[in-house]
Amino acid sequence: MPPFSTQDYQLIEAYLLEKLDAIERSKVEARCAQDESFRMEVLRYRTLIEAATEEDVIAFDQMLGQIETSMIHRGSWLEPIKQWVKQYPYAFGGGVILLALLAVFVILIPSPASPTDLFSTYYQAPALSISDNQAVVPWEKAYQTGDYGLALVGLQGHLASQNTSDEKWSRWQFYAAICELSLDRPEQAVGFLVKVLQTPTSSFLEDAQWYLAMSQLKRGETEVAEAIFARIAREGEKWKDKAGEMVGIINK
């Protein structure tokens, strides 16, 4: 079979899809009458086109949509493929097999989550710890209602008036860090959390480690966050299992 040019295949496609005017169609038919190999090529592509039913094309387009949705973080590069399928339906049979394999690969093997994605998925501000016999002060009320900016103002006032390293001071530092982190200021949160960790007797030590790791994750410091999560998974209690899960997710 002699090789056919790109123009030949475009002509065959246009003929089979009835895109030619009467004069052009007559030229193709005349060539088919004179050139047996060209006529056989036209018949071969007619068979392929007829095999691709309208339902198949719709299902194929839906599959492409699912692949494209799953690749939202990798960039949308499937539109040219969709256009190619519409322009060259005679290649549908082979294309659907190739893209079915691609669909399995893309959908079943997710793209690595970014640090910001992980933070958004797993971050949750902790509930406020208040003793039953303790009156709720203004900053605590603001924190409980999610007004982290107002809560932070009250906490900073307490911290400025008392420079110690007792449990109360450690508690203020911890919740100030949570306010900063909830306000999308991880760098400031890190500063408060480090001070908590410098208080060996604090009851917030493991919580401070967890939220320090989350702060580093928010900052994009994935390796630093992973190291902290790994240490919690080895030595922690409250956050041990969750930290191990985070290490596994980061290493995917």
C-alpha positions as CSV (number, residue, x, y, z in Angstrom):
1,M,0.0,0.0,0.0
2,P,1.6,3.3,-1.1
3,P,2.0,6.0,1.7
4,F,-0.7,8.6,1.9
5,S,0.0,12.2,2.9
6,T,-1.7,14.1,5.7
7,Q,-3.7,16.0,3.0
8,D,-4.9,12.6,1.7
9,Y,-6.2,11.6,5.1
10,Q,-7.8,15.0,5.7
11,L,-9.5,14.7,2.3
12,I,-10.8,11.1,3.2
13,E,-12.1,12.4,6.5
14,A,-13.9,15.3,4.9
15,Y,-15.4,13.1,2.3
16,L,-16.6,10.5,4.8
17,L,-18.1,13.2,7.1
18,E,-19.8,14.8,4.1
19,K,-17.9,18.1,4.5
20,L,-17.1,18.4,0.8
21,D,-19.1,20.2,-1.9
22,A,-20.3,18.4,-4.9
23,I,-17.3,19.2,-7.1
24,E,-14.8,18.0,-4.4
25,R,-16.8,14.9,-3.7
26,S,-16.8,14.0,-7.4
27,K,-13.0,14.4,-7.5
28,V,-12.6,11.9,-4.6
29,E,-14.9,9.4,-6.2
30,A,-13.1,9.7,-9.5
31,R,-9.8,9.0,-7.7
32,C,-11.3,6.0,-6.0
33,A,-12.3,4.7,-9.4
34,Q,-8.8,5.1,-10.7
35,D,-6.7,4.3,-7.6
36,E,-7.6,0.9,-6.0
37,S,-5.3,1.5,-2.9
38,F,-6.9,4.9,-2.3
39,R,-10.4,3.3,-2.6
40,M,-9.4,0.6,-0.1
41,E,-8.1,3.3,2.3
42,V,-11.4,5.2,2.1
43,L,-13.3,2.0,2.8
44,R,-11.1,1.1,5.8
45,Y,-11.7,4.5,7.4
46,R,-15.4,4.3,6.7
47,T,-15.5,1.1,8.7
48,L,-13.7,2.7,11.6
49,I,-16.0,5.8,11.6
50,E,-19.1,3.6,11.5
51,A,-17.8,1.6,14.4
52,A,-17.7,4.7,16.6
53,T,-21.3,5.2,17.4
54,E,-22.7,8.4,18.8
55,E,-23.1,6.7,22.2
56,D,-19.4,5.7,22.2
57,V,-18.3,9.2,21.5
58,I,-20.4,10.6,24.3
59,A,-19.1,8.0,26.7
60,F,-15.5,8.7,25.5
61,D,-16.0,12.5,26.1
62,Q,-17.3,11.8,29.6
63,M,-14.3,9.7,30.3
64,L,-12.0,12.5,29.2
65,G,-13.9,14.9,31.5
66,Q,-13.3,12.6,34.5
67,I,-9.6,12.4,33.6
68,E,-9.3,16.2,33.3
69,T,-11.1,16.7,36.6
70,S,-8.7,14.4,38.4
71,M,-5.8,16.3,36.9
72,I,-6.9,19.8,38.0
73,H,-3.6,20.3,39.9
74,R,-1.5,19.2,37.0
75,G,-2.9,21.5,34.4
76,S,-5.6,21.0,31.8
77,W,-3.9,19.5,28.7
78,L,-6.8,17.3,27.5
79,E,-8.6,19.8,25.4
80,P,-6.4,19.2,22.4
81,I,-7.1,15.5,22.7
82,K,-10.8,16.2,22.7
83,Q,-10.5,18.3,19.6
84,W,-8.4,15.6,17.9
85,V,-11.1,13.0,18.6
86,K,-13.8,15.2,17.1
87,Q,-11.6,16.1,14.1
88,Y,-10.3,12.5,13.5
89,P,-13.1,10.1,14.5
90,Y,-11.6,7.4,12.4
91,A,-8.8,7.0,15.0
92,F,-11.4,6.6,17.8
93,G,-10.9,2.9,18.1
94,G,-7.2,3.0,19.0
95,G,-7.6,6.3,20.9
96,V,-10.2,4.9,23.3
97,I,-7.9,2.0,24.3
98,L,-5.0,4.3,24.9
99,L,-7.0,6.8,26.9
100,A,-8.8,4.1,28.9
101,L,-5.3,3.0,30.2
102,L,-4.5,6.7,30.9
103,A,-7.7,7.0,32.8
104,V,-6.8,4.1,35.1
105,F,-3.3,5.5,35.7
106,V,-4.5,9.0,36.4
107,I,-7.6,8.3,38.5
108,L,-6.2,5.4,40.6
109,I,-2.8,7.1,41.2
110,P,-3.6,10.5,42.6
111,S,-1.2,13.4,42.3
112,P,0.9,14.3,45.4
113,A,-1.0,16.7,47.6
114,S,0.7,20.1,48.1
115,P,1.6,21.2,51.7
116,T,-1.3,23.8,51.5
117,D,-3.7,21.0,50.5
118,L,-2.6,18.9,53.4
119,F,-2.9,21.7,55.9
120,S,-6.4,22.7,54.7
121,T,-7.5,19.0,55.0
122,Y,-6.1,18.2,58.4
123,Y,-5.9,21.5,60.3
124,Q,-8.5,22.1,62.9
125,A,-8.2,24.6,65.7
126,P,-8.3,22.8,69.1
127,A,-11.2,23.3,71.5
128,L,-10.4,25.7,74.4
129,S,-9.6,24.0,77.6
130,I,-11.4,25.6,80.5
131,S,-11.9,24.3,84.1
132,D,-15.4,23.8,85.2
133,N,-14.9,26.3,88.1
134,Q,-13.2,28.9,86.0
135,A,-15.0,32.0,84.6
136,V,-14.7,32.6,80.9
137,V,-12.6,35.7,80.2
138,P,-13.1,37.9,77.1
139,W,-10.4,36.4,75.0
140,E,-11.7,32.9,75.7
141,K,-15.2,33.9,74.6
142,A,-13.8,35.4,71.4
143,Y,-11.8,32.2,70.7
144,Q,-14.8,30.0,71.3
145,T,-16.8,32.0,68.7
146,G,-14.0,31.9,66.1
147,D,-13.0,35.5,66.5
148,Y,-9.3,34.8,66.5
149,G,-8.2,38.3,65.9
150,L,-10.0,39.6,69.0
151,A,-8.8,36.6,71.0
152,L,-5.2,37.3,70.0
153,V,-5.5,40.9,71.2
154,G,-6.5,39.7,74.6
155,L,-3.8,37.1,74.8
156,Q,-1.1,39.5,73.8
157,G,-2.3,41.8,76.6
158,H,-1.9,38.9,79.1
159,L,1.5,37.9,77.7
160,A,2.8,41.5,77.9
161,S,1.8,41.9,81.5
162,Q,3.3,38.6,82.7
163,N,6.6,37.3,81.6
164,T,6.9,33.9,83.3
165,S,7.1,30.3,82.3
166,D,4.3,28.7,84.3
167,E,1.3,26.7,83.0
168,K,-0.9,29.8,82.6
169,W,1.8,31.6,80.6
170,S,2.3,28.4,78.5
171,R,-1.4,28.2,77.8
172,W,-1.6,31.8,76.6
173,Q,1.4,31.2,74.3
174,F,-0.3,28.0,72.9
175,Y,-3.6,29.6,72.1
176,A,-1.9,32.7,70.7
177,A,-0.2,30.4,68.3
178,I,-3.5,28.8,67.3
179,C,-5.0,32.2,66.7
180,E,-2.1,33.2,64.5
181,L,-2.3,29.9,62.5
182,S,-6.1,30.3,62.1
183,L,-5.4,33.8,60.8
184,D,-3.1,32.3,58.2
185,R,0.1,33.6,59.8
186,P,2.2,30.5,60.4
187,E,5.5,32.3,60.9
188,Q,4.1,34.1,64.0
189,A,2.5,30.8,65.2
190,V,5.9,29.1,65.1
191,G,7.4,31.8,67.4
192,F,4.7,31.2,70.1
193,L,4.9,27.4,69.8
194,V,8.7,27.4,70.2
195,K,8.2,29.2,73.5
196,V,5.7,26.6,74.7
197,L,8.2,23.9,73.8
198,Q,10.8,25.7,75.9
199,T,8.6,25.1,79.0
200,P,9.3,21.4,79.9
201,T,6.5,21.2,82.5
202,S,3.8,22.5,80.1
203,S,0.8,20.3,79.5
204,F,0.7,21.6,76.0
205,L,4.0,20.1,74.8
206,E,2.6,17.4,72.5
207,D,-0.1,19.7,71.2
208,A,2.6,22.3,70.5
209,Q,4.6,19.8,68.5
210,W,1.6,18.8,66.4
211,Y,0.7,22.4,65.6
212,L,4.3,23.3,65.0
213,A,4.4,20.6,62.3
214,M,1.1,22.0,60.9
215,S,2.6,25.5,60.9
216,Q,5.6,24.3,59.0
217,L,3.3,22.5,56.6
218,K,1.4,25.7,56.0
219,R,4.7,27.5,55.4
220,G,5.6,25.0,52.7
221,E,8.4,23.5,54.8
222,T,7.4,19.9,54.1
223,E,10.6,18.2,55.1
224,V,10.7,20.1,58.5
225,A,7.0,19.2,59.1
226,E,7.6,15.5,58.2
227,A,10.5,15.4,60.7
228,I,8.3,16.7,63.5
229,F,5.5,14.4,62.6
230,A,7.9,11.4,62.6
231,R,9.2,12.4,66.1
232,I,5.6,12.6,67.3
233,A,4.8,9.2,65.8
234,R,7.8,7.7,67.6
235,E,7.5,9.4,71.0
236,G,4.0,10.9,71.2
237,E,0.8,9.6,72.7
238,K,-2.2,11.8,71.9
239,W,-1.1,12.5,68.3
240,K,1.0,9.4,67.7
241,D,-1.4,7.7,65.2
242,K,-2.3,10.8,63.3
243,A,1.3,11.8,63.0
244,G,2.2,8.5,61.5
245,E,-0.6,8.9,59.0
246,M,0.7,12.3,58.0
247,V,4.2,10.9,57.5
248,G,2.7,8.3,55.2
249,I,0.7,10.9,53.2
250,I,3.7,13.1,52.8
251,N,5.9,10.2,51.5
252,K,3.4,9.1,48.9
